[in-house]
Amino acid sequence: MSNQNHKIGQLISQLRQERGLTQAEFAKRLKTSQSAVNRMEQGKQNLSLETIARISAALGRDIVSINTETQKLGFEINGGKELKGEITMKSSKNAAVAILAASLLNEGTTYLKNVPKIEEVYRLLEVLESIGVHIKWVKDTDLEIKMPKTLRLENIDTSAAKKTRSIIMFMGALIHKQKSFSLPYAGGCHLGKRTIAAHKYALEQFGVKIETQNGEYLVKSSSLNPTEITMYEMGDTATENAIIAAALCKGTTTIRFASSNYMVQDLCIFLSTLGVKIDGIGTSTLVINGLERINKRVVYAPAEDPLEAMLFITVATVTNSVITLKRCPIDFLRLELLKLEKMGLKFIVSDEYLSHNKTTKLVDITTQKWQKLTALEDKIHPLPYPGINIDNLPFFVPIAALAEGETLIHDWVFEDRALYFTELNKLNANVRLLDPHRVIVDGPTNFKPAEVICPPALRPATIILAAMLGAKGKSILRNVYSINRGYESLAERLRELGADIKMLQEF
C-alpha cells in the first residue's frame, strides 16, 4: 500500500467519524459496500479522481486537492443521446453563500438545510473554519454553524478566500465584529474588470472606510449607524452586503435601487427568521429595521436554484429530450420560459407550491420534444429582476444555435463574457462576436464533437457542456473546476438522465 493511500484513508475515516457516520451509513451514501469503505480507510484501495470527488461531496470537504497546476479534472462526453427521467433542483448556490456570510451576524446556532456541496461553498466554509467558526455537517447536506466568542481574522485562509468572489460579502457582517480587518481580493469567474465600487459606496454610508493595498481590502469603522443608501448599481452581491450591514445597525436603513433578485430575496427571508424586520422584499426599495444584537437558534433552508433549472432546460433542448424538472422557482423563470416558447419550445408546468422557506413559489416543468426552433425578432438581453437573469442569458446561446435565423444576444453586464460564447464555434456553431458584449448567433446548426478547454467562467463553461451533450460522438471538456464551483455532482446527475459522461484525470 502506498503511503499516500494510507494518509487519504486515515483522513476519510477521521472525517466520517466526525460526522457521526458508521462505515455502513457512509457506504450507503457512496452507493458502495461497507467492505469497500473499509478498504479505502485502510489505504488498501486505489482511488480514482471521480471516486475522490464523490467521497469529498459525501463528507462535505475536499479530502485532497484535485485542482492543482498539475492535476485537473475533465469530462468525456459521448453526446447525441436522448435523455429521459426527472431531476430535482438543488438549492441555490448564490443564496447559500449570501446566507453563510449573514450567519456571521448570529451569536446563536444557525442550522442550514440542503446546502449545495460545491466548490464555492467549500471555499467559504474553509474561510469560516480558519477564523474560528464551528462548522459541522449533519445529515449529509445540512450545516450547523456556531460562532466563537472571538473571531480570529488574522488566521484567515487566504488561499481559499482568493478562489471566490463571495468572500466580499463577509465585509457587511465583519464590520460588526471588529473595527478594522483585511480581506484578500475577491476571486471567482474571470469576467473582465469587476470593481467593488458598489460595495464600497454602500458601506461607506454606514461609516465604513475601505482601501485597497497589496492585494487586500483594508476595512475600518469607528461607529456604525443606520442610513439611507442609493445603490451605485443594482448589483446582487453589493445589495446583499448592504442588507447584511444594515441588519445589525439598530434603527432604520433604507436601500434604494436595490437588487430584488432571487438570492437577495432569500437572504431577506433568512434575516427575517432571525428577527430583522425588512419591508419591500422583492422590490427595489428595502426598509430594514436593524437589531442591536442577534442571538437565536434558527433553522433555514435556502430556496431552489433557477439557474440550475435553466441549465437542465438547455440540456433538454439540445438533446431534444422529455425531462421533468422538479422544484423550479417559477417567479425567476417566467420570462425565460416565455422567450423559449416564442422560439418553438413547449413545456408542461405544474400547479405552484411553496419551497421550504414558505415563500418561494415552485413548479415542476416537463420539457417537450420540439420540431423546429425559430430565432426571435428582438435581441435577447438581461435586466434586473423580473427581467431575464444575467446568469441565465448564456443558456440562450446554444439554444439560439439550433434555431433558424439570426439571434442578437447582448450581455451588457459582464465585460468580455461574450468572448467565451464563441467557444461554441469549436462544436460547429456559428457565433459572431460584434464586441466584448454582443454576439450574433446564426442557426440552425448541428453540434459536432470537439475537444475544448473549459473557460474560467461558470455559465460559459456549462453551455459548452450542454452543447457537447447534443453533439453526436465523443467530446472532451478539460479543466472543469469552474463547473464544479457552481454545480453539485453534475456529471452524476446527468448520468441518471441517461447521459454518457465520465470524469477524466488529467496531469
N, C-alpha and C positions, 0 to 999 in steps of 0.2 A: 504493500500500500504506500502511496506517495504521502510525503509529509503535508503537502497542500490539501489532499483529500481529507486527511486526518483533522487538520485545522478547520476546514469547512464543516466537517461532520460535527465537531465539538460546538461550533457556533450555532448550527441548526438545532442541536439538542438543547443548548442553553436558551435560545430564543423560544423554542417550543414550550419548554417548561415555564419560562417567564409568562407565557400567555395562557398557562393553565391547561395545556392540551396533553392528552395521552398520545402515545405513538399511534394507536388505533384511530383516534379522532383526527390526528394530523394526516394520516394516510387517507382517510375519507375525503378530506379537503383536496388532497392532491390527486384523488381518483387512482390510487395505487394501493399496494398491500402493506400491512404492518411490517412484514419481513423486509420489504424494500426500504422502508423508512429506517429500520434498524440497521441495515447495511450502510445506508447513507451516513447515519450518525456515527458509525464505527469507522468511516473512511474507507469502506470496502467496495464502494461503487463509484465508477467514473460518472461525472455529471455533465450532460450537455448544457449549453447556454440556455436552451429553451427550458430544460428542467430547472436550472438555477433561477430563471425568471419566474417560473411557476411557484417555486419554493419561496422566493422573495415576496411575491404577491400574497401568498397564504400567510406569511409571517408579518407582513406589513413593514418590511425593512429589507433593503438590499444586503444580501449576505456576502457578495463580492462585488467589486467594481467591474462592470462588464462594458463600460464605455470609455476606456482609456484611449490614448492615442494609437495604441497598437492592437486593440481588441474591441470590435464593434459588432453590432447585430444587424442582420439584413433579413429580408423576406424573399423567398422563392415562391412565385405565384404561377400556377397553371390556370390561365383565365379562359373566358368564353363559356363558362359553365352556368347554367340556370340555377338559381338559389331558391330555397323554399323554407318555410317554417316561421317561427316567431322569435322575436328578440325583445328583451325588456331593457328600457333605457336606464343607464346608471345615473346617479345623482351628479349634479353639475360641478365640474372642476372649478369653474370661476366663482361659483357661490361658496364652495367649500373653503377655498383659500382665503376669501374675504372673512368668512366666519372664524377660521383659525386665527387670523390677525385680531379679530374682535374678541376672541376668547381671552386675550391678554388683559382685558378690562375686568374680568370676573375673578374676584378673590375666592369664590366658591368653586365647585366642581362643574365643569362643562362636559356633558356627555353627548357626543355627536354620533348619530346613526347613519349607516350606509355611506361612509366616507369613501370617495373613489381612491383606489390603491394604484396611484400613478406616480410617475417620477416627480412631477411638480409638488405633489403633496408630501412625498418622502423627503424632498429637499427642505421644505418648510418645517417638517417635524424634526429633522436633524438640527435645524437652526434653533427651534424651541428647546429641544433637549440640551443643546450646548449652553444655553443661558440659564438653565436650571429648572425649566418647566417639566413636570412629571407627566409623561406620556405612556399610556397603556392601551394596547389593542384588546378589545373584548368582543367575543362572538364573531370573530373573523373580520367584520367590516366596521365595527363600532370603535370609537375612540373615547377614552376617558382622559380629561385634561385637568391638571391641578397646578395652581400657581405656587411657587415657593414664597417664603416671606420676602426674599430679596432676589431680584433678577441679577445674574452675573453677565452683563452685557460685554464686559471685557473678554469673555470666553467665547464669543460668537464664532460659529463655524463659518468662516469667511468663504471657503470653497463652496459649500452648499448654498450660501446666500447669493453668490455671484451667478448661480445657474438658473435663477428665477427672478422675473420682474416683480412677482408678487411680494417680494421682501419689502418693497417700498411702502406697502400698506401697514407695515409694523409701526411706521412713524406715528400715525394717528393714535395708537394705543400707548406707545412707549413714552410719549411726551408727558403722560400722566404718571409714569413710574420713575423717571429720572430727569433732572433739569438739563443735563447735557449728555449726549452719547453720539456715537458714529455708526453708520451702516455702510456696507460695501455698495458700490454702484450696482443698480439693478441689471439683471441679465435677461433671459427669455429669448423669444424669437428675434432673428436678425431681420428687421424690417425698416432699414434706413435709420435716419436720425430720429430718436424718440426722446424728447426732453421731459423734465419733471416740472416744467413751468406751472402747469395747472395745480399740481400738488403743492408746490412752494407758495404760490399766491394765496391758495385757500388756507393753508396752515398759518401763514403769516397773520391772517385776520384774528386768530386766536391768541397771538402773542409769541409765535414761534419764529426763530431765525434759522434758516437753512443755508449752509455754504457747501461748496464742493472743493475738495482738496485731496490730492494724491490718491485718487480712486475711491474716495469715501464721501458720503454725505455727513457733514457735521451739523448736528441738530442741537439748538439751545432754546430754553424758555425760562423766563423768570416767574411769570404768573400767567395763568390761562383763564380766559374769560369767554362767556358766550358772545356771539357776534352775529352779524348779518353778512352773508357772502353771496356774491355773484360769481359763479364758476367761470374761469378763464376760457374753458372749453367744456363741452358736455361729455367729458370722459368718464368711463366706468370706474376705474381704479382711483382716479382723483376724487370723484364724488364719494366713493366708499371711504377714502382716507378722511375726508371732511366729516362724514357721518360718524365714524369711529371716534374722532377727536371730540365731536360735539356731545357724544353720549356721556362723557364724564366731566363736562363743563356745566356745573349747576346753573340752571337758568335756561332761557330760550334762545336757540340758534336757528336762524332762517337761512336755508341754502336755496338760491335761485339758479335757474339754468342747470339744474341737477340732472344727471342721467337717471332715467327710470327703467333701465334695462333689467333683465330677469335676475341677475346676480345682485344688483342694488336692492331690488325688492326683497329678495331672500335675506339679505343682510339686515334690512329694516325689520323684517318679521322676527328674525333671531333676537335682535336687540329688544324688541317689544316683549319677548318672553323673559328677558332679564329685567323688565320693569321700566325701560326707557319709552316714553310716550312720543310717538312720531306720527304727525299728521301729514297727509299728502302723498302717501305711498302709492307709487305708480304714476305720479305726476312729476312735472319739472320744478315744483316748489315744495320743499320739505321743511316742516317746522318741528324741531327736535327739542324736547324738554329734558335736558341733561340731568343726571344724578350726581350727587357728591361722591357716592360710593356704590359699588355693586358687589354683593357677596351673596350668591344664590346658587343652589344646585339646579341646573337646568338640563333638560333632555330635548334635543332638537334634531330633526332630520332635514338636511338640505334637499331642495326640490330637484326634480329630474332635469336633464340637460337637453335643451332644444338644439344645440349644435350637434350632439350625437344623433339625435333624430334626423337632422338634415343629412348627416353623413350616410346613414342607412337608407334614406330615401334616394340618395345619389347612387349608392351601390345597387339598389333595386332597379334603378333606371338604366344604368349602363349594362346590367346583366339581363334586363327585361324580365324581371322576376316578380312573383307574387310573394310578398313578405308582410307579416303583421308586426308592427312596431308598437309595443305596449308601453303605456305610461309616458305619453308625449305631452309636454306643456304647450297646449294649443294656442294660448294667447301670444306666444312668441314664435309662432309658425304660420299664422293665418295669411299674411301677405305672401310669404314664400310659397305656400300651397296654391294661392290664387294665381300667381305668376306661372307656376308649373302647369296648372290646369289649362291656362290660356295657351300654353305651348303644346298641349295634347296629352298630358298625363292625367290619369284618373285615380281616385282614392276612395276607399270606403272609410268613413270616420264614425267612430262610436259616439254614444252619448258621453257627456262630460261627467267627471268625478274628481274628487279632491285628492291632492297629494297629502303626504303625512304631515306637512306643515299646516294643513287645514285651510290653506288659502289658494295655492297654485292649482289652476284647473288643468286636468289631464284628460287625454283621449287615447284610444287605440286607433292607429292608422294602418289600413291594409292597402298596399300598393297593388295596382292592376297592370296587366300587360298592355303595352302601347303598340299601335300600328304605325303611326307617323308623328314626328315631332316637328313643330314649325317655330322658327325664330320669332321673338316678339318684335313688334314695330318700334317700340321705345327702348331706350337704353335701360340696363339693369344697374342700379346703384344703391348703396346703403343709405340709411338715415337713422337718427336716434329712434328708439322705441316710440311708437309702434311701427316704424319702417322696417325694411329688410335689415336684419342684423349684419353688422360689418363682418363678423366671422362666418356667417352663412354665405356671404357673397361668392367666395371662391368655388363653392359647390355648384354654382350655375355654369362654370366654365366647361367641365366635361359633359354636362347635360346639353349645353348650347352646341357643343361639338357634334352631337348626334342629331341636331335639329336642322331642317332645311332652311337655308337663308343665312343672313349676316346678323350677328348679335354684338352690340357695343356694350362692354362691361366696364364700368367706371369705379375703380377702387380709390376714392379720393382721400381716404383717411390715412392709410399706411403708405409711407414713402417707399417706393421700389418693390412692394409686394407683387404688383402686376408682372414684374420681370420674371418671377417664378412660374407664372401661368404658361409661359412659352415652353416650359419643360415638357408639356403635353405634346409638343410637336415631335418629340422623340418616339411617341406612340402613334404617330400618323395623324395627329390633329393639325388643324390649320389655325393657329393663334398668332395674330399680327400685333406687335407692340407699337402703339402710337406714341406713347410717352410713359414715364415711370408710373402713371396712374391709370392708363386706359389701354384696353386691348379690344380688337375685333376678332370674333370667333366665326369662321366660315364653316358651314356644315352642309350636308351631313358627311360624316366620316365613319369608317370602321377602324376602331382602335387595333393596333398591331403590337405584339410583344416587343419589349426592349429591355435594356439594362440601364438603370438610372441611379445616380447618387441622390439621396434624399435631400431636398432643400432644408436649410436650417430654420424652418418656419413651419408651424404645426399644420395649418389648414392647406397651404400649397403642397405639403408632403402627402396629406391624406387624399387629395384629389388625384394625385399620381397613382396611389394605391388603388383607388376606385377605378380608374381607367384601366389599370392592369388586370383587374378582375373581369373587365369586359373584353379584353384583348385575347383572342384565341391563340393559345400557345404559352410558352414559358417566358416569364419576365423575372428580372431580378431588381429588387429595390434595396439599395445599400445604405447602411448607417441610419437606422430608423429611430434613433434616440428622440428626435423631435416628435414622432408619432407616439412613442411610449410616454412622453412627457404629458400628453393630454388625453390619452385613451387607455382604459384598463383592459388588459387581456384581449386586445382587438383581434389578433390573429386567431386565437382560440374561439372567440365568439363568431367570427366569420366561418370557421370550420364547422361550427354547429349548424350553420345555414346551408352547408354543402360546398363551401369554397375550398379549393385545393391550394392551401397556403401553408408554408412551413418556415420556421426560423432557421437562419443560417448563422454560423460562427465565422467571423472574419478576423483576420490578423493583418 
